[in-house]
Amino acid sequence: MKFMIAVDCEGSACVVGEPGRTLSNSCNMQFAREQATRETNAAARALFDAGAEQVVIWDNHGDGTNLIFDQLDQRCKVLLGTGFSRRFPELDETYTGVLMIGYHAMAGTTNAVLAHTYSSKVYHAIHVNGLEVGEIALDASVAGELGVPLIFVASDDKGCAEALSFTPWIKTVATKQGFGRNCAYSKHPTVVETEIYQTVRQAVDRLEEMKPFLFAHPVQIEIYFKKYIHLIKARFRRQGWRITGQKTLSTTLADMRQWKC
Ligand SMILES: [Zn+2]
């Protein structure tokens, strides 16, 4: 069995950032790096204990250099940095499943901690086939196109609910209860590590229930930008996209393997 663990930072235990700043620019970031590392290790250890031969960690928050790399489980390899041509780089049909650690709810979610969709500065919302979606569904669908199911998500309670609304068969751990963008009622970080270990073991025990998540093909995507200038900049980068509103770019993709955030 082969697995890939996608790791963001906003959804980890005792991570809330600071008002008016991204998490990366907040005093809470060093703790976020350490806790995301511990939570990732808990998931990796559960996968190896369940019989995995290979576990790859994909560090994907911000510039992709967040985890405390020398403290990661030595049996893992790490994908890090920016500039990959797609989400879930290196993932292919030979993988058994993907997991998400530290993920967060989509932009605009009420009382979700640090909710956003890829960039809190640039994107107001992203719709797929007319439905508003966030990073959890978008990333899960990229893995789904390769036939690889999402099996586990750790996030705040709003992120877990969002994940279950798209993929009700997965296992989740709610690390904290979101009370607002920058406040939460968190479980103790060590308790969360234990819960992640136990719940990932359960997810691997129930692999036959896990299904690849797919949007219907072809995939209609609308990006609602926060500012007109973001649309203009994105238009240069996104060949074949149409301006369909004051701050909206749209396109139709054959499938989500062509998706770039
Ligand atoms: Zn992030």
Residues whose N, C-alpha, C, O or C-beta is under 5 A from the ligand:
A	BS01	ZN	D8 C9 E10 H61 G62
